[in-house]
């Protein structure tokens, strides 16, 4: 398609078009020598100021205007679409493993398809389809998992043979392929033209666009945005949106209040060629060859091919970004491995003439997902940045979600995997970012099997017991920067073999975790759970209780020493947090939340608690080491160490006492384990951690004590039907939908956030239901394992997805947890999900395209059946409610 990427070679065409905002640019001589009209001055005030005129900034402005907001100003330091957007390869693909990213890309595709008609601006949109190649069976499995997700979301995709690849794209060498995934709906666009089309539409809807205007910093007062300072004057505003791409990090730090936005740029290379002798058809599919680390698309009858090399080159670590991106230095030596992969994949290109090697910056984040949402530090400061080389795929959808978030207070989908608040300040170290993006960029192509871990930026937050556990064979994973134990390798096992056992099938740690689970069931285990987020909330009067009663759905007006499981809900009744709260005294509470809640929960509490000083909120995560003592003999170990009666009469379930353990005083002991098994959580002041751990291990020897990790914990909690926040629960899940009505006190005598939504659900029923599935015809040794995100079918129709799964060593079956919905067969309308609807269906779980029968349950298994039995003896339908 001629004109698809003209601004890679020259910027002349779109300047001549003189779009409606040209009159707002700074005066400079035009090509003909005549001065352009003088700039219109900036408005003194606006509702929203968007900083950045690339794909994300123009998309946010477009969607805000669509939602009816007025007084929107978009500022761009250079010219529109002159940053990374100008060099973007223009591939729009929905072939993404993460559900929210898949939805964003699908929306972007549909938006771009009709944009030319809406605006009259040519966007170069061409539906070509894409083919993702697999050189290995594991890669093919990962593609099959993606294809399953795409198909149930209504995006056509199919797994095809190498022969079919050759039919769709005759120039592709197929000799080393085992299969591929074809997504016919994927497309190509000119990304800069899409940006200009969005800007044109936004401008028609009243958005003011000012080019050559640099934001120097954001003005903040009492923790809220009040304006921006630019090189052309000040604008007062209520909202600021940082869409500055690779400049987002510096811009975040330039204000009076620092906003941490963990992004870092890397050089990204791609090749442009002259047309082939027989120019490629404009509709020929785009090729993605992840095992070769490259992508290949048609470009004006020739080839555009780039990739993600194993040894990327980070940029601008010192922060000296250019104002507008000039083409960086060509580096043929660096590009050589990608060029070799291209020539292996398309051998006929040997004689093709190269036009240019493009080198441009791309911005990456610490976890390969983009960053969006409101800053926890400054109200009204929103961010959309860090597109990880998928800016054009995500730009439309991400702009829509952020605009909804600003206008409605929340987006229309669960965007927690992308929320800025998933990161803490620890991820914004420049050294950390530089090292992490060098790992992230190659990971875009690497095969990501379940439970893989980042290798860089590790051992940053550790428990005081880290070295002690490491010496005993601990294998580590990381959550929110905190090191947590997966499992312990027994002496004599081949460690190297175990670390490299990455597979979609039965993993090598299966028996190790099994023995840890057995010990939790029959004796006693210790799990270090220090990474939990821990807050203390206290007041001089009743303010703490009154405020917490409003923020939490359960009744916290309990006797001192009691522990309450409760949700922190939003107005729609969804879980912003799921936590345990212990009442330490009449006026103080101890709150335990999931690890990745540290920033999000703090921000939510700060925004909802009074700021008049009547209440103290303290993050004490670092003050306490948490040991989970699980198993029937935990009570024996603890009673011998504390010389205090620990029997159920003296220490009932969900109780909290401050006790001495060994020589150490002030240990907060709670009779919960977060697994449904008997035992205790010990919250130990960190200076006593090593002493208490040693005492527990020494005393526990005679009871068969051993260390255990989070994989054992996962197996235990899933077979007991325990939902975890961030995996099963999110801001769109209510207690009524996951069988937690007992944790809600609708009649506690005062209103709480989300109460109306829950009353509505109680009256009219729920539209999804958290359900437990036991796989029936699944061979643990030979079949692919379920991990999470697998489609659930009821009577052959798609009804939902799994949210987490684990092997239950007790039932000797796989257990999946997930949500079931009820769609009208004719209209597709959502209907109320009843108990009968769940119980009367025949269920299957789709694992990479293969369906396995499953039994659905709404309640956990009776403890009657927790002893191990042979599979033939287990009649699943005979289980009672616990």
N, C-alpha and C positions, 0 to 999 in steps of 0.2 A: 504494500500500500504506500504509494508515493506520499511524501510529507509526513510519514509516521513519526520520524524522529528528527526533524530538521534542526532543532535547536542543539542537537549534539554537534552539528557542524557549523551552524550559524544562527544567530538570533534575529535575523532580519525580518522574517515573515510576520511574527506576532507583534513586533513593534509597529509595523506599518498599519496593522488593523485598527489601531487607536481605540481600544475599548473605552467604556464610559468613564473609567477612573483615571484615564491619562491626564486629565486636566489637574489632577491632584499631585502630580510629581514635581520634584524640584526643577527649577529652570536649568536647562542645559541646551547646547546647540544641537539641533537635529541634523540629519545627514545632509539636508539641502542648505544648511547654514543659517536658517531662520531660527530664532529663539522660540522655545515652546512657551505657552502661556504661563504666567507666574502661578505658584502653587496656591491652592485655597488653604487658609490657615486651619489648624486642627481645631475640632470643637473643644469647648472648655469642659464639657462633661459628657459622659456616656453611661449607659447601663453596663455594657460589657466592652472591654478592650481585648481583642485577640492579637497575640503577638506571633507573627509567622505567616508568610503567604505561600507556603507549600501545600501539598495535598491535605495535610491534617488541618491546618489553619483555615483554608478555604472551605473544607468540609464542615468544620464546626460552625463557621459563620453562616454557611448555606442552611444548615439544619436548625440553628437558632432562629433565623429569619422565617423558615418554614413553620416553626412552632409558634410564630406570632410575636416574638420579642422584637422590640424596636430599640433605637439608639445603640446600635452595634457598630463598633469601629474596628477595622482590621489594619494593623500596622505591619509593614514589611521593611526591613532595613535596606534591602537592595531592590530588586524587581520581583514581581510575583513569579513563583515557580522557578526561581533561579538557583535554589539550593540543591539538595540531594534529589528533589523531585525531578529536576531537569534531566538528570542522568539515569533515572529509574528505568529498568529494563521493560517495564510496561506489561508484565505478565500478571493476569488476574486469575488466581486459582483457588478453588475451594478445597483442594486436597490437603486438609489440615487434620492433625490428630486430636487437637483440643476443640471441644464442642463450641465454645464461645467464639474462637477464631474462625471456625468453619462458618458459623452464622454471619460473622462480620463480612467475610469474603463473599458469601452468597448474596448478601444485601448490596455490597459494593458492585458486584457484577450486574445486578438488576438495575441499580441506579445509573451506572455508566451507560447501560444499553439505551436508556431513554433520554439521556442528558442532551444529546445533540438536537433531538426533536424539541426539547424544552427550551433550549437556550439559543439554538442557531449556530453554536460554536462547534466546529468539527473536532471530534475527540479521537478519531482513528480507531473506533471500536470495531473489532472483528472477532466473531466467535470462531475459534479455531479448534477448541478442545485441547486437552493435554494428555500426554502418555508418560506415566512414571514407570521407569524400568527397574527390574529386579535381577541382580546377578547372583543372588543367593536365596536359599529357601527362607531364611529368617527375614530377609527384606520382603519377600513375597507375602509372608505372614503379616508383617506390619502393614503392607498395602491392603491386604484383605480386611484387616481390622478397620482401616480408614474407609474402605469401600462399603463395609457394613453400615458404618455411621452415616456416610453420604446418602446411601439409598433410603434409609429410614427417615432422613431429613428431607426427602423429596428431590435430592440432587442425583440425576442418573449417573451411574458409574458401573464399570464392569471389569472383572479380571480377565485379561486376554492372553493368548499364547504368543510366543515370539513370532510365529508365522503371521498372525494378525497384525502385529506391530509393523512388519515389513510391508503388509498391504496398505496400512494407513500412512506410512512414511518410508518410501522405497529406498532412501539413501542410508537408512540406519543399518549398521552391522549387528546382526542378532545372534551371532554364534555363541556368545557367552551368557545369554539371557535364559532365565528359567520361567519368566512370565512378566506381566506388566499390568498396570491399572490405567484404564482409559476413562477420562472424564470429559464427555463431549461438550459440556456447557462452558468450560473454561475459555478465557478470551485474551486478546491483546488490545492495548490502548496506547495512545501517546499520553504519558502521565502528565506532562506539562500542560497539554491541551485540556485534559480533564480538570486540572487545577483552574485553568483560565475559564472553563465553562462554569465551574462551581462559583468562581468569583463573579462572573457575569450575572448568573442567576441571583446570587446574594445581593449584588449591587442593584438589580432591578427591584429587589424586595426591601431596599432601603439601607443596606449595609454601606457605610462609608469606608472606602479603601484608600489608604495613603501609603504610597511607596516611598522609598528613600527616607524612612523615618525610623530611627533607632531608639529602642526602649533602653534607657540606662538602668533604671531600677523601679521596683514597685513600692508604692507608699502604703504603709501599714499603720493602723492605729487601733489599740486595744485588741490586737489579734485579728483584725479584719482588714481586707483590702479597701483603701479609700481613693486610690488613684495611681497613675503611672507618670514617671518623669521621662521625657524623651528629649532628643537633641533639637526638637522644634517646639518645646514648651510642655506644659503639664496638662493632663486630662484627669479629672476626678471621675471615678467609676466605682461601682459596687462589686463587679466581677472582673477578674483577670484570667485569661487562658494562655498558658505557656505552650505554644506549638512551635517552639524554636528549633526543633530537631537537634542537631549536634551542638547547638549553642544553649540548649535547655539547662544543662548542668550549671554553666557560668551564670546564666540569667537567674536561676534559682538562688544562687549564692550572693547575687548583687544587691538584693533588697535589704531593708533594715532588719527584717526577720528572715533568717535563712530558710529556704525551702529545698530539701534534699531530693534531687532527681537523679538517681543512679543510671546515667547513660555514658557511653564512651564510643568514640568513632574508630573505625578501622578502614583501611584502604580496601576498595572493592574493584576488581578488574573484570572487564569484559571486552570482547573482540568484535569489531565490525568488519565485514568483508564487502567487496563489490559483488554485484549480482552473479549468480552462476551462469554458465553458458545457456542452460535452460533455466531461466529464473524460477525460483521456488514459488509455488502457488501461494497467494495471500492467505488461503484457508488451511494451509498444511499445519498439522498439530504441533504444539510446542512439546519439546522433549525434556523431561527431567530425569537425569541419570545420577541418583544420589550416591551409588557405589563408585561412580567415576567422579563424583563431586561437581558435576557441571549441569547447566541448563542450556538448551539450544532453541532459538526461535527464528522464524523468518523475519528478515528486515530488508524491505524494498527489493525482494528477489534474491538477496544474499542471506548471510547468517549473522545473528547476534548471539554470541555464546560467552557466558561467564561462569563463575563458580565460587566455591568456598574452600579455599586451600587449607591444608593442615597447619600451615605456619603463617597466620595472618599478621599484618603490620598495623599495630595500633597507631592512631594519629592524635595530635593536639593534646597529649597528656598534660602539657604545660599550659593548655588553655589558649594557645595563640591560633584561633580559628580565623580563616579568611572571611572577609565580609560576604563576598559571593564566591561560590566555588569555581575556581578556574580548574581546568583539567590538570590533575596532579601528574607527577613524572611517570612516563611509561617505564615498566620494569619487566622486560621480556624474560629475564632469568627467573624471576619470581613466578611469572605466569606459565612457565614451561610445563609443569606437571598437568595443568588444566588443558593446555594446548595438546599435549600428548593424549589425554583422555578424549578430547574432541576428535582427534584424528583416528583414534581407535574406534570410536563410535560411528564416525562418518569418513571412511577412508578416501572417498572420492574428492574430498576437499583439498587433498595434497597440493594441487596446482592452483588453488583459488587465491586470487589476489587480495591481500589484507588492506583495508582502508585505514584502520587505526585501532590502537589498544587504548581503551578508555579506562582511566583510573579515577574513581570518585569516592568520597567518604560516605560510609553508611554507619548509622548509629545502632548500637547493640545494648542490651540490658543484661543484668546478672543472671536471669533465668530464661532468656529467649522469648519472653512474652512482653508485649508492649506495655507502656505505663499510662494509665488514665485515672482520673478522679480528683477529688479535692484534697489539698494538702492538709495533713494533720496539724501543721503549725499555724496556718493562716486561713481563716474562713474566707470563702469567696475566691481563693486562689486555686484554679483548676489547671490540670496538666494533661496533655496528650502528646506523647513523644516516645522515642525508642522503638522504632518499627522493625528492627532486626531484618532489614532488607525485604520486608513485605509491605511497605507503605502503601503501594497502589492497591494491593489486595485488601488491606484492612481499612484504608483511609475513609471510604464511604461509610462503612458500618461503625467504625470507631467514632467518627464525627457525630453520627446519629445518637449513639449511646451516651456520649458526653453531653450533647445538647439536651437530651431527655433528663439526664442527671441534674443539670443546672436548672432546667425549667420546672421539673416535677419533684425534685429532691431525690430521685432514684431512677436508674435506667430501667428499660423494659425486660432486661435479661440479667441473670446473675453474672456480674463481671468481676467477682472477687479474684479470679486468677490473674487479672490485669490491674487490680487496684494498687495505686501508689502506696497505700498503707500496708501492703504485704512486706514492704522493705522498712528497715530501721535505719538509723543514721550510720550504723556500722557498715552498710553496703555502699556508702558514698565516699569512702577513702579512695583517692585517686590511684594509689598503688593497687588496691584490691580490684578496682574497675579495669585497670590496664591488663592485669593478669587474667581476670575472669573473661574479658571479651576475647582474649586470645584462645580461650577454651570454647567459648560460646559459638564463635563463627564457624569453626569446623563441625561443631555438634549439629548444626543445621542439616548437614548431610549424613552425619553418623547414625548408625542404627541405634535407636533408643528402645532397648528392651525394658520390661517392667523393672522398677526399683533400681534404676541406674542413679548414680550420684555424681555431682560435680567434684573435680579433683583439686581445683584452685580455690584459694581463699578459705582454706580449712583450718581447723584447730584455732578458731578465732574466739568463740565462746565455749568454754568447757567447764564441766563440773570439777570441784576439787578432787574428785575420785578418778579423774581421767587416766592418769598414769597407772594407778593401781589396777583399774579395770583393763587397760590396754595390755598390761603385763600378763593378764589372765586370759588373753586370747580374744578380747572384744573386737568385733568388726563394726565400723562406724558408718553412720549416715548423718546428714546435716539437715536441720530444720530451723529456718529463721537465723542462720548463722551458728546455731548451737549444735554441738556434737552429741549424738544419741546412739546408744548401742543397738545394733540390729539383732545380733546373737553372739554367742561365745564359741569359738572354735576349740574343741577339746584337744588336750595335748596329743601329739602323734598324728593328727590329721594333716594332709597336704594342704598348706595354707594357700600356696600359689594357685593350685587347682581350683580352690574354692572361690578365690577372688575373681577368677575369670569365668565362672560358671554363669554366664548371662544368657538367658534363654526364655522363650515363651512357653516352654514345657516345664515339667517337674524340675525344680532347681536343686542344686547340690546340698543346699542347707536344710533340705526337707527333714532328714532324720535328726539333725542337731536341734532344730526348733521343736520337733516332736518330743524330744527328751526333756526340753525345758518346760513345755506345756504339761507333760506328765508329772514333772516335779511340782509344778504349781497346783496340780490337782490332788497330788498324794502326799506331798511333804511341805516344803516352803522354799520360795524363791525370792531373790532381791532384784528389783529393777530400778536403776537410777533414772528418775523422772524430773531431774532438776530444771529441765528446760521449760516446764510449765510457767505460764505468766502468773505472777502473784501480786495482788494489790491489797493495801490496807486502807480502809475508809473509816474515818472517825470524826466525831464532833463533840462540842461541849454540851449540847443539849440533845433533843430528839431529832435534830436535822438529818443525821446519817440515816436513821431508820425511815423517816418520812420520804426522803429523796429516793432511797433504794426501793422502797415499796412502789414508787411511781415508775421506776426504771425496770423492775423485774416482775415476771408474771406470777411467780410463786409467793407465798406469804412468808416474809422474813421476820415477822414478829413472833419469834419462837424463843423458848427459854435459852439462856446463855449456855453455850456448849453444844448446841445442836447444829447440824450441817444440813443445808438445803440445796438440792439440785434445782436449778432454775434457768430459764431462758431470759436473755436481754433482747426484747423484741422491738421491731420497728412498727410504724403505724399500720402496716398491712398484716401484722402478726407474725412476720418472718423473723428468723433467728439472726440477730446481729452478733450474738455470742451465746454460747452454752457453757454454763459454769457451775461451780460448787461454791457456796458461801457459808462460812462458819461464823457464828455469832460469838465473838471473843468476850464481849462485855455488853452492858446495856447500850453503850455508845460507840462500839467499834466492831468492825466486820473484816474478815479475811476472805479474799476472793481468789479462787483458782480458776484459770482459763487456759484454753489451748495455747501452745507455744507461739503460733503465728498470730495470736490476738494482741500481742504486746502493744503495737502502735495503734491498731484499729480500736481496741477496747478503750485504751487511754484517751484517744481522741473523742470517742462517743461519750464517755463519762464527762470529760472536760466540757463538751458542748452542752451537756444536759444538767450538770450539777451547778449550783449557785456559785458565783465567783466573788461572793461578799466576805470570804474568809471564815464563814461559820463552819466550814467542813474541810477536813484535811484528806487529800488523796495522795497516797505514796506508792510508788512502784518498788516493791521489795523482792522482785524476781531474783536479784543477785545476792540477797541476804540469806536465802535459805536453800540448802540442798534437800532434794526430795527423794526419799527412798520408799519404794512400794514393796511392802512385805506381803506376798501373796501365798495363800495355801492354808490347809487345815492346821498345820503346826505353827503358823505365825503367832498364834495366841500363846503357845508354850514358850517360844523364844522371847517374846516381849515381856511376859509375866516374870520370867527368870531374870531379865535384865533390869526390870524396873521395880521389883519387889512390890508391885501394886496389883490388886485383883483386876484381871482383864476379862473376866467371864461376862457373858451376855447380860447378866443382871446388873453388873457394875459398869459395863461398857457396851451399851446397846448399839445397834447399827446406826450409821449416820450421826456419830457423836464425836466431839472434839475435846481433848483434855491436854493440858500442858503437863508434861511429866519429865522425870529424870530417866535417862537411859545410860547405863554404865555410870561414868563420872559426870556426864554432861547434863546440865539443867536446861529448862526452857524449851524442850522438844515438843512441838505441837503434833500430837498423835490423833489421827482421824480414822474412824472405822469405815473406810471406803477403799476400794482398789481400782475403780473405773473399769472393772472387768466382769462384775457379777460374782466373782469368787470371794471366799472369805479372806480377811486380812486387814492390813492397816497401811495408811500413808503416814510417813514420818517426815515432818518439816523441821529440818535441823539447822540452827544457825551455822553458817559455813565454817567457822573456826573449829566446830566440833565434828564436822562431817567425817573426817578420817577416823577419829576415835570411835564414833558410833558405828560406822561401817565395820571396823575391825571387831568390835564387841559383838555385833550381830552375827558376823560370819563365824567367829570363834564359838559363840554360844549355840549357834545353829548346827554345828558339825554333827552333833548326836541326833539331830532331827533330819539329817540328809539335805541340808541347805545347799543351794547353788545359785550362781548368777544367772539372770535371764535378760533378754532384750525385747525390743518393741515388736519383733515379728511374733513372738509368743503372745504378747499382749494383744496383738491384732487378732490372732486366731481365737483367743479366749473371748474377746469382746464381741466378735462377729457371731460366734455360735450362741452367744447369750442375747443377740439381737440388740446390742448397744450401738446407737448411732453416734458418730463423732462429727463435730463441727468442722467445716472446711472440706469434708469428704462426703458425708451424707446430708448434713444440715447446712443451709445457707440462708441468705436474706429473703429467699422466696419460698422457704419451707416453714410451716407453722407447727406448733405442738400438736394440733388436732390432726394433722396429716401424717404424723409419725407415731401415733399411739402414746403421746405423752400428756394426755389431758390431766393426769394425776399430778403433773408438775405445774398446773395452772390453777390458781384460786380466783375464779371469776367473782366470787362473793367475799373477798377479803376485807370489804368495808371501805376501800378507797380505789379510785381508778388507777389504771396503769397503762403504759404505752402499748397499743395493740389490742386492748380489751374489746373494743367495738368489733374489730375484724374477727376475733375469736368467737364472740357471741353470735355473729352472723354465720360463721361456719358451724357452730353448734346447732343453730336453728335449721340451716339449709343443707348441711352436709359438705363434704370436701371433694375436690376435683382430682386429687391424687392421693395415693395411700402408700406409706412405707411398708414394704413387704419383704419377707425372708424367703429365699428360694434354696432348696436343697437339690443339687444336681443328681439325677437318678441313673442315667445310662452313661456316665462319664468315667473313663478309665484314667485314674490319677497318673499312672506310670506312662501311658502311651498318648493320651489326648492332650491337645492344647489346653492350658489353664485359663480360667477366667481371671482377670485382674481388676478392671473397673471399666465402666463405659460400654459394656456389652448391651446390645439391644435385647429387650424382653418381648416375647410374642405370646399372646393369649389367643387360643383357638386359631392360630395362624395369622393373627393381626398384630401389628406393632402397638405396644401399649406403654413403653417407657424404656429406661436404661438402668443398668446396675450402677451403684455409686461406690461400693467397695465389696471385696470378696476375700475369702481366706479358706484354707483347708481346715476342716474341723477334725482334729485327731480323735475326738470323742466319738463323733458319729461316723468317722472314716468316710466322709463325703466332703465335697466342696459346698460351701455356703456362700450365696451371693445376697447382698442387700440392695434394694433399689425401689424406685417409685413406679407404681402402676397408675395409668390414667385410663379414662373411658371415653372413647371418641364415637360419636354417632356414625354408624356404617354408611349412611347416605350423605349426610351433610358435613361430617367431620367435626361437628360441634362438640365441645367438651361437656360431658355429663357427670353427674355425681357418682363417685365410686362408693359402692356399698360393700358391706362384709360379704354378702351373697355373691356379688360380682367377683370378688377376689376368690372366694372358696369354690365357685362353680366352674372355673376356667381350667383348661389344659394348657400348661405353660412350657415354653422352650426358651433357652438362653442361646443367643447367636454368638459363637466365638469364632471370629475370623471367617464368617460365612458358613460355618458348620453349626447346626442346631442340636442342642442337647435337651432332653426332657427334664423338667424341674417340678418339684412339689412346692406350692406356695403356702406360706404360713403367716398369720398376723400376730402370733405370740411365740415367745421363746419356748424351748423344750423344758419339760418338767425335769427337776433334778433327780427324779426317780430313775431317769435313763442316762445319767451321766457316766455310769461305768461303761467301759469299752465292751462292745459286743461284735460278734461277727456280722458282716453286712446282711447275710441271708436272714438273720434273726430280727433285724430291725424292720418293723413294719411302721413306716413313717406316719401313716395316717392315724396310728394309734396313740400318738403323743397328746398329752393334755396341756392345757394352759398352765404356765408356771404360777 
